[in-house]
Amino acid sequence: MRRLVVVGGALAGHRSAVHARRLDPDLDITVLAAEDELPYQRPPLSKGYLLGTVSSQRVRLRGAGEGYRLLAANPAIGLDLAQSSVLTSDGIQSFDLLIIATGAQPHRLEGFPPDQDVVYLRTVGDANLLKEALARIHHLTIVGGGFIGAEVAVSARRLGVEVTIVEQSAHLLSRAVGPGVSRLIEENLQRLGVELALESTTKLEAVNNRRLVRDGSREWLTDLVVVGVGVHPSTEWLGGALPLREDGGVAVNEFGFVDGFSQIAAAGDVASWHHPLYGRPLRFEHFEVAANQALHAAEALVSDKHIAYTDIPFGWSDQGELLVQILGVPSPGLAEEEESVDGGNMFLYRRDDRIEGAILVNAPEELTALRDRILSSLSS
Ligand SMILES: Cc1cc2nc3c(=O)[nH]c(=O)nc-3n(C[C@H](O)[C@H](O)[C@H](O)COP(=O)(O)OP(=O)(O)OC[C@H]3O[C@@H](n4cnc5c(N)ncnc54)[C@H](O)[C@@H]3O)c2cc1C
């Protein structure tokens, strides 16, 4: 019986294990998970879960833990290619086939060690801490004006908490979107009463039971700090055994195989996947990308069908009154063009004549046509 080991027990890990089971009912499948949880989804953790509109039951992925052996609280600590085995603190797991699905983890900010009052939001445990705090605090400081920061700010305002976002750039999300989209996100947050401290870097000090934040020109007391300054792929456990790319992700070809290996695949936030339509490797931190790459990775390893991942990558950010939908690669370095659409906004990002990416703000009905438009632009 062939043995598949999946490292990472969240979205990409669970989905690849479930798909592998569908493809081969006789496969022996073990999922190694660092967290002591059944596989769950992260998007609600900055939104409905904090507001209490999405329960912990609903956060769980459908069929979580079914059809495979889940070894929870059992992180992989090494990969022995010569022995085809994964090392864990409990022993070794030998494999014939291996899927890497260890996702990403938050960058730590110097001077902001995680504790009761400094939260890095990635896991359901982090979200529980934040949710409990939001029920009792008056003021929240968010360091880092990215998607997670903006979403947490909206949730906190809805719960009546005062919020300041500190961002070192001149605009929120300037590394992810163009200036037109940044402006709409900033306006929405300001309408909700969020204070924006832009072009600002901060220091943190403890003062009695509160924290003092200094940003160069001024200082304020806050009850809780959420740090959201980006993530990096969780690859340290590999100890250099597999090839990594410049973006930090595991190097993967268009089918999902790790470069140079026919028995190892990778998917999700940890994977730097060669995208044939873009002609270059890309790494995303989008739910749908991780969910779909997981199917390709399982297919590549378990069946004889190798199907290139050619989806137009899609992610979204729900910020209360604002629904931001991201298609393709809307690099902020590219020129941003706005096209008028009913009721919302559409922004296109071109490289030469090709539309590489687009962002819709409150225009979900445009999504399908826009996806087709990007696909035909990239294919021509
Ligand atoms: C708060 C939040 C909100 C989000 N909202 C959105 C959204 O609105 N829209 C959107 O498109 N995307 C959103 N995302 C991004 C989306 O959730 C990710 O793209 C998705 O979770 C990636 O799935 P993954 O399985 O690749 O990685 P992860 O979800 O990171 O899962 C990887 C798992 O592997 C485990 N692991 C790590 N190292 C090891 C090891 N050595 N051994 C065993 N296990 C290990 C980790 O503990 C983790 O459970 C959000 C993310 C967060 C954190």
The ligand as an SDF file (V2000), in Angstrom:
LIG
                    3D

 53 58  0  0  0  0  0  0  0  0999 V2000
   -6.8270   36.1230    9.6580 C   0  0  0  0  0  0  0  0  0  0  0  0
   -6.7370   35.7330    8.2060 C   0  0  0  0  0  0  0  0  0  0  0  0
   -7.7270   36.1350    7.3220 C   0  0  0  0  0  0  0  0  0  0  0  0
   -7.6460   35.7870    5.9820 C   0  0  0  0  0  0  0  0  0  0  0  0
   -8.6230   36.2100    5.1330 N   0  0  0  0  0  0  0  0  0  0  0  0
   -8.5590   35.8890    3.8330 C   0  0  0  0  0  0  0  0  0  0  0  0
   -9.5710   36.3420    2.9450 C   0  0  0  0  0  0  0  0  0  0  0  0
  -10.5080   37.0400    3.3350 O   0  0  0  0  0  0  0  0  0  0  0  0
   -9.4710   36.0010    1.6380 N   0  0  0  0  0  0  0  0  0  0  0  0
   -8.4360   35.2410    1.1520 C   0  0  0  0  0  0  0  0  0  0  0  0
   -8.3890   34.9750   -0.0660 O   0  0  0  0  0  0  0  0  0  0  0  0
   -7.4660   34.7800    1.9830 N   0  0  0  0  0  0  0  0  0  0  0  0
   -7.5020   35.0910    3.3060 C   0  0  0  0  0  0  0  0  0  0  0  0
   -6.5270   34.6510    4.1570 N   0  0  0  0  0  0  0  0  0  0  0  0
   -5.4270   33.8200    3.6180 C   0  0  0  0  0  0  0  0  0  0  0  0
   -5.7930   32.3300    3.6000 C   0  0  0  0  0  0  0  0  0  0  0  0
   -6.3660   31.9680    4.8150 O   0  0  0  0  0  0  0  0  0  0  0  0
   -4.5250   31.5250    3.3270 C   0  0  0  0  0  0  0  0  0  0  0  0
   -4.1440   31.7890    1.9950 O   0  0  0  0  0  0  0  0  0  0  0  0
   -4.7490   30.0370    3.5510 C   0  0  0  0  0  0  0  0  0  0  0  0
   -4.9770   29.7810    4.9040 O   0  0  0  0  0  0  0  0  0  0  0  0
   -3.5460   29.2390    3.0810 C   0  0  0  0  0  0  0  0  0  0  0  0
   -3.7510   27.9020    3.3950 O   0  0  0  0  0  0  0  0  0  0  0  0
   -2.5190   26.9090    3.5980 P   0  0  0  0  0  0  0  0  0  0  0  0
   -3.1130   25.5950    3.9680 O   0  0  0  0  0  0  0  0  0  0  0  0
   -1.6090   27.0000    2.4450 O   0  0  0  0  0  0  0  0  0  0  0  0
   -1.6950   27.5160    4.8190 O   0  0  0  0  0  0  0  0  0  0  0  0
   -2.0980   27.7320    6.3410 P   0  0  0  0  0  0  0  0  0  0  0  0
   -3.5210   28.1040    6.4540 O   0  0  0  0  0  0  0  0  0  0  0  0
   -1.0540   28.6460    6.8910 O   0  0  0  0  0  0  0  0  0  0  0  0
   -1.9160   26.3030    6.9950 O   0  0  0  0  0  0  0  0  0  0  0  0
   -0.6700   25.6950    7.1530 C   0  0  0  0  0  0  0  0  0  0  0  0
   -0.7440   24.7680    8.3490 C   0  0  0  0  0  0  0  0  0  0  0  0
    0.4950   24.0690    8.4450 O   0  0  0  0  0  0  0  0  0  0  0  0
    0.8830   24.0290    9.8090 C   0  0  0  0  0  0  0  0  0  0  0  0
    2.3350   23.8520    9.8950 N   0  0  0  0  0  0  0  0  0  0  0  0
    3.3040   24.7880    9.7380 C   0  0  0  0  0  0  0  0  0  0  0  0
    4.5180   24.2210    9.9170 N   0  0  0  0  0  0  0  0  0  0  0  0
    4.2930   22.9120   10.1900 C   0  0  0  0  0  0  0  0  0  0  0  0
    5.1510   21.8020   10.4690 C   0  0  0  0  0  0  0  0  0  0  0  0
    6.4770   21.9300   10.5030 N   0  0  0  0  0  0  0  0  0  0  0  0
    4.5820   20.5920   10.7020 N   0  0  0  0  0  0  0  0  0  0  0  0
    3.2300   20.4410   10.6570 C   0  0  0  0  0  0  0  0  0  0  0  0
    2.3750   21.4580   10.4090 N   0  0  0  0  0  0  0  0  0  0  0  0
    2.9110   22.6710   10.1650 C   0  0  0  0  0  0  0  0  0  0  0  0
    0.4240   25.3610   10.3610 C   0  0  0  0  0  0  0  0  0  0  0  0
    0.3080   25.2940   11.7640 O   0  0  0  0  0  0  0  0  0  0  0  0
   -0.9270   25.5200    9.6650 C   0  0  0  0  0  0  0  0  0  0  0  0
   -1.9610   24.9470   10.4190 O   0  0  0  0  0  0  0  0  0  0  0  0
   -6.5590   34.9970    5.5090 C   0  0  0  0  0  0  0  0  0  0  0  0
   -5.5520   34.5980    6.4020 C   0  0  0  0  0  0  0  0  0  0  0  0
   -5.6380   34.9620    7.7370 C   0  0  0  0  0  0  0  0  0  0  0  0
   -4.5460   34.5360    8.6960 C   0  0  0  0  0  0  0  0  0  0  0  0
  1  2  1  0
  2  3  1  0
  2 52  2  0
  3  4  2  0
  4  5  1  0
  4 50  1  0
  5  6  2  0
  6  7  1  0
  6 13  1  0
  7  8  2  0
  7  9  1  0
  9 10  1  0
 10 11  2  0
 10 12  1  0
 12 13  2  0
 13 14  1  0
 14 15  1  0
 14 50  1  0
 15 16  1  0
 16 17  1  0
 16 18  1  0
 18 19  1  0
 18 20  1  0
 20 21  1  0
 20 22  1  0
 22 23  1  0
 23 24  1  0
 24 25  2  0
 24 26  1  0
 24 27  1  0
 27 28  1  0
 28 29  2  0
 28 30  1  0
 28 31  1  0
 31 32  1  0
 32 33  1  0
 33 34  1  0
 33 48  1  0
 34 35  1  0
 35 36  1  0
 35 46  1  0
 36 37  1  0
 36 45  1  0
 37 38  2  0
 38 39  1  0
 39 40  1  0
 39 45  2  0
 40 41  1  0
 40 42  2  0
 42 43  1  0
 43 44  2  0
 44 45  1  0
 46 47  1  0
 46 48  1  0
 48 49  1  0
 50 51  2  0
 51 52  1  0
 52 53  1  0
M  END
$$$$
